[in-house]
């Protein structure tokens, strides 16, 4: 806007005090409805007010409704020459070392990666970069930022975090949150062309699914940079920057689902399934069973705990034995394979625990379904497939999944009654 220009908008905010609790309850119901209708959620302006002055505005007038949940603001552009061009606002340097940063990593990974964990998009510094320093592009997902900065080990470089909505590179590129639009927006908003003489952007290889390099010049005629896809893992960035190989070695371009990644994937994916799908039904099942047990109507309230262990064990089995499923790229076939493995392994364990052949056979359908469903859900963690392949498989998977779930629940309940 020109100096003294007005910006008028209305948005949704988190209210304060007692009303915040009521708002969160209503918001939870609202988000459930959106998920049921397969619609994207709106995003609250959580930290908006702290940015008004730094980006060159001031509040002229304000009105709110529903205890501050909805607010309308009139902002005026301050007449300041320093804030009238791109790049005047740069995010504050963010710590990436120490206990707090490590806890932030654990929070990102071991809570199922359900929550968006963003940092300010914009231009950051590794070391003491100048106009000739390389430019690394990554997502504004906090774990990714910390990992990249640590792996650069103080190497002088610019780190451009695009607004990927607080999602990691791989998932953001698959979901249209890390693509041409976000890259162009970040370059223009930071005034990058005026800060550096370099004309090459080093992008993460896992962003290639979202960034169409031939289209960049068409979308922005003034886009002055050439795009190069760097190594698949940020730990190889220093070697890549220093040597600039004409052709990347396999270690830099192949994303392997190693034992280390499988262990992390097991914890992250299992936590994801519990938070998004299984935890609330298991808690409800436990409470109902406990009440019935206290009333003397049902003595098997341990059932919910056993189901929880079976879910965890099934995902452990899938992630650690995943390499043996390389005989196919289709995750439906992988799901059937691991469903059979799980049915045999947990079926035998179920018989050992309960010494009931009837209960074991009636449980097998449920044990098969857990692995079949979890294997398909794991596809996004493995990098062993592409979004188009999963979309092609999904209609068949959805049909099989509904049939299996119905059969498994009926047989499982029958088994519990007969046990």
Helices and strands as residue ranges (DSSP letters): E 6-12, H 18-36, G 48-51, E 57-65, G 66-68, E 70-77, G 81-83, H 99-109, E 122-126, E 134-139, H 142-152, E 157-162, H 169-174, H 180-190, H 192-195, E 200-203, G 205-207, H 213-219, E 226-229, G 234-236, H 237-243, H 250-253, H 259-273, I 274-278, H 279-294, H 303-320, G 322-325, H 331-354, H 357-382, H 387-418
